[in-house]
Every structure is written in C-alpha cells, then in structure tokens.
C-alpha cells in the first residue's frame, strides 16, 4: 500500500475513534430508525423519498465498516503481491 493510502486510512481511523463521530453515528442511526417507520407514510412518493433518505444515512452509518473492509482487502492484496 502506498503512503497516500496509508495516510487516507490513518485519517479515517482517527475520525472513527473520535467521540464526535460516534455521536454523529448515534444521531444518524436514530434518524434512520425513525424514517424507516413507514406507518405514517401518506403515499408512494413519500415512501420513495424516505427510502432515499434512509439509504443516504446508511452510507454514512456504514462508512467505518466500508473503509475497514477496503483497507483489509488492499492489505490482503499487498500481502499476496509479496508472496509472488
């Protein structure tokens, strides 16, 4: 893995450990849960709108897992390159 990627992953790791990020994820998770409750949806348009909102929130909520998986994959590929 090159230095630029190492800095990228190190910066994300630092962010994921911060209390501010943890608070943000907690808040977004609560919002996503509230939006996912479809009992008060009036019509199909509102349902689709909410679906988009929940998907957008899920992207941020799952950011840590996504970045970690990408880092792990790159590390595994780099280790594989060394074995050749």
N, C-alpha and C positions, 0 to 999 in steps of 0.2 A: 504494500500500500504506500502511495507517495505521501510526502509531507503535507500537501494541501488537504488530502482526505483525512489524514490523522488530525489536523487542526479542526476540520469540519466536525468529525466525530467527537473530539475532545470538547469543543464548544457546546455541542448538543448535550453531551453527558453532564457538563456543568449546569446547563439550564435545567435538565431533568431533575437534578438534585436540589434545586432551589425551592424554597418554601413558596415563592411567588408562583412558580409553575405548578406546584402541587395544588395550590389554592385555585388557580385558573382551571385546572382539570376537574377539580371537585365541583366548581361552579358550572362548568360546561356540561358535566355529566348530569347534574341536577336539571339543567335546562333541557337537555336531550330527553331525559326521562319524562319531563312534563310535556314536551312537544310530541313524544311518542304516544301519549294517551289520546286516542282518537275518539273518545266518547263524545267530545264536544264539537267535533268537526261537522261543519254545516253542509259541505258539498265536495264534489270530486276535486275542484280547483284548490280548495283549502287543504285537502288531503295530500295532493301532489306538492303543494308549497311546503307543507310540514315535512314531507318525506325528504325534500331537498335540504331543508334546514337541518334535519337530523343527520343526513349524510355529511353535510359540511362540518357539523360538530364532531361527528365520529372521526373524521380525518384528523382533526386536532387532538381529540381524546386518544386516538391510537398512534399518534406521532412517535412516542417513545418506542413502542413495540416495532413500528416500521423501521425506524432508524437503527435500532438494535439488530433487527433481522438483516438489514442491508450490510451493516458492519460485520456481522458474523459471516455472512456469505462472502464478502470480499476477503476477510481473513482466511477463510477456508480455501478460497481460490488461490490466494497468495501462498498458502502453505502447500497447496498442490503443485504450484509452479516450482517451489523449492525442491520437491521430491523428484522432479524430472531430471 
